Amino acid sequence: MSNKNILVLGAGVSGLTTALKLLESGHKVTIWSKDPAGESPATSFNAYAFWLPVKSDQDLRVERWANETYAAFEQLARNTSSGVVMRKVFELKVSQEEPWYGQKLPFFRHAAPNEVTNQYKDAHILDSAPVIDPVVYLPWLRSKVAAYGAIFAQKEVSSLSECPAEFELIVNCTALGARQLLGDQELYPARLQVLKLKHNGFDQVVFDSEGPNKLCCVVPQSDYIKVGAVYDERNESMEVDDEVTAGILDRVTKMIPGFKADPQDVLSVTRCLRPKRAATRVEPEKLADGRWVVHNYGHNDTGYIISFGVAAEVAGYAVTLQ
Ligand SMILES: Cc1cc2nc3c(=O)[nH]c(=O)nc-3n(C[C@H](O)[C@H](O)[C@H](O)COP(=O)(O)OP(=O)(O)OC[C@H]3O[C@@H](n4cnc5c(N)ncnc54)[C@H](O)[C@@H]3O)c2cc1C
């Protein structure tokens, strides 16, 4: 196998996981990102970051990527410093139906009658799914990547042709940044508002995707509980809205009776943007100078869910592309 000198653009969950896989395969990796390392990028840092089964009719690889990623996170959950734990995940439902993955996942079950309130008819429950705390996991991942010898720099690239010739392969993990970088018109932002609450002891992920508290989502981490959302497409204002905050607090207490979420429990409020695209773009493209770029962006709400599977796919391209 020929080891390459590779430039990864982007240091969110996609860029860092891809860098890790490339380093594990023996490549030399440099990572450039527009945002400063530390508290950014906003999208990966503010995600709920839990695992759900996903598939896509547009790209049959997605289901496999998710399954591979489940296995990787399940391993990482054994390492207490990684920020990954396994928790119960409840998707509250207003009807009884079998999800597409019902027969595929041994850790899936429907709710028992005493597990849902009378607002709901059922819950799709994953008894053990990875929940990742981005505040712990991303720095952990970055230090793992650094320990393998990756070189980090804060640099914004405005054209792929700017990437110096010493890099034999470029991997594009720029998420929404690909709009400017490539002019990809299929990408657009979906804006969410999320709150961090003081911990109240609640320890399960619960979300309502269709019912009376639609889009409300609760994700406990070890030091705080993340609650959202409100979903708003093609709006990039990062200004937080106090009425939205009040609405989220109201819905979460309706969704989970007895859940303590008072205004004084709010530690922070953030707006963040998901990179929306009809299909995640994971494919190689030949540049005018004969080099290859492998695109890995447009992950919507699955950036964590498929991160390790996609990264392994990109590492495969790094071997085969000449
Ligand atoms: C509230 C919320 C909840 C979510 N919940 C989940 C969930 O539960 N599970 C899940 O899997 N996903 C979830 N997501 C989606 C997930 O956060 C994203 O899919 C994921 O973070 C995308 O990661 P990324 O690394 O591709 O992008 P980003 O985190 O946006 O990183 C992009 C990187 O590219 C860099 N960059 C951009 N342009 C340039 C340029 N021109 N030159 C150099 N660098 C550049 C940036 O500096 C940054 O480092 C959620 C998102 C939000 C907002």
The ligand as a MOL file (V3000), in Angstrom:
LIG
                    3D

  0  0  0     0  0            999 V3000
M  V30 BEGIN CTAB
M  V30 COUNTS 53 58 0 0 0
M  V30 BEGIN ATOM
M  V30 1 C -28.7600 20.8640 17.2170 0
M  V30 2 C -28.1570 19.8020 16.3710 0
M  V30 3 C -28.3330 18.4750 16.7420 0
M  V30 4 C -27.7380 17.4630 15.9920 0
M  V30 5 N -27.8800 16.1780 16.4190 0
M  V30 6 C -27.2340 15.1800 15.7730 0
M  V30 7 C -27.2960 13.8370 16.2560 0
M  V30 8 O -27.9160 13.5460 17.2660 0
M  V30 9 N -26.6060 12.8740 15.5740 0
M  V30 10 C -25.8790 13.1750 14.4520 0
M  V30 11 O -25.2710 12.2660 13.8790 0
M  V30 12 N -25.8300 14.4350 13.9650 0
M  V30 13 C -26.4810 15.4250 14.6020 0
M  V30 14 N -26.4390 16.7110 14.1250 0
M  V30 15 C -25.7480 16.9570 12.8590 0
M  V30 16 C -24.2530 17.0000 13.0600 0
M  V30 17 O -23.9460 17.9350 14.0500 0
M  V30 18 C -23.5750 17.3520 11.7480 0
M  V30 19 O -23.9740 16.4470 10.7320 0
M  V30 20 C -22.0650 17.2850 11.9090 0
M  V30 21 O -21.6490 18.0030 13.0330 0
M  V30 22 C -21.3660 17.7860 10.6720 0
M  V30 23 O -20.0080 17.7000 10.9530 0
M  V30 24 P -18.9330 18.2230 9.9390 0
M  V30 25 O -17.6100 17.9010 10.5140 0
M  V30 26 O -19.2640 17.6890 8.5780 0
M  V30 27 O -19.2000 19.7910 9.8820 0
M  V30 28 P -18.8010 20.9940 10.8740 0
M  V30 29 O -18.8870 20.5790 12.2870 0
M  V30 30 O -19.6200 22.1570 10.4410 0
M  V30 31 O -17.2970 21.2720 10.5370 0
M  V30 32 C -16.9240 21.8610 9.3030 0
M  V30 33 C -15.4600 22.2000 9.3550 0
M  V30 34 O -15.0630 22.7160 8.0970 0
M  V30 35 C -14.2870 23.8940 8.2960 0
M  V30 36 N -14.3990 24.7090 7.0850 0
M  V30 37 C -15.5170 25.1640 6.4710 0
M  V30 38 N -15.1970 25.8260 5.3510 0
M  V30 39 C -13.8530 25.7930 5.2460 0
M  V30 40 C -12.9100 26.2940 4.2990 0
M  V30 41 N -13.2960 26.9740 3.2230 0
M  V30 42 N -11.5700 26.0840 4.5260 0
M  V30 43 C -11.1450 25.3900 5.6260 0
M  V30 44 N -12.0130 24.8970 6.5430 0
M  V30 45 C -13.3330 25.0850 6.3490 0
M  V30 46 C -14.8810 24.5140 9.5460 0
M  V30 47 O -13.9560 25.4300 10.1220 0
M  V30 48 C -15.0870 23.2570 10.3820 0
M  V30 49 O -13.8670 22.9070 11.0100 0
M  V30 50 C -26.9950 17.7570 14.8380 0
M  V30 51 C -26.8220 19.0940 14.4620 0
M  V30 52 C -27.3780 20.1030 15.2280 0
M  V30 53 C -27.1380 21.5200 14.8280 0
M  V30 END ATOM
M  V30 BEGIN BOND
M  V30 1 1 1 2
M  V30 2 1 2 3
M  V30 3 2 2 52
M  V30 4 2 3 4
M  V30 5 1 4 5
M  V30 6 1 4 50
M  V30 7 2 5 6
M  V30 8 1 6 7
M  V30 9 1 6 13
M  V30 10 2 7 8
M  V30 11 1 7 9
M  V30 12 1 9 10
M  V30 13 2 10 11
M  V30 14 1 10 12
M  V30 15 2 12 13
M  V30 16 1 13 14
M  V30 17 1 14 15
M  V30 18 1 14 50
M  V30 19 1 15 16
M  V30 20 1 16 17
M  V30 21 1 16 18
M  V30 22 1 18 19
M  V30 23 1 18 20
M  V30 24 1 20 21
M  V30 25 1 20 22
M  V30 26 1 22 23
M  V30 27 1 23 24
M  V30 28 2 24 25
M  V30 29 1 24 26
M  V30 30 1 24 27
M  V30 31 1 27 28
M  V30 32 2 28 29
M  V30 33 1 28 30
M  V30 34 1 28 31
M  V30 35 1 31 32
M  V30 36 1 32 33
M  V30 37 1 33 34
M  V30 38 1 33 48
M  V30 39 1 34 35
M  V30 40 1 35 36
M  V30 41 1 35 46
M  V30 42 1 36 37
M  V30 43 1 36 45
M  V30 44 2 37 38
M  V30 45 1 38 39
M  V30 46 1 39 40
M  V30 47 2 39 45
M  V30 48 1 40 41
M  V30 49 2 40 42
M  V30 50 1 42 43
M  V30 51 2 43 44
M  V30 52 1 44 45
M  V30 53 1 46 47
M  V30 54 1 46 48
M  V30 55 1 48 49
M  V30 56 2 50 51
M  V30 57 1 51 52
M  V30 58 1 52 53
M  V30 END BOND
M  V30 END CTAB
M  END
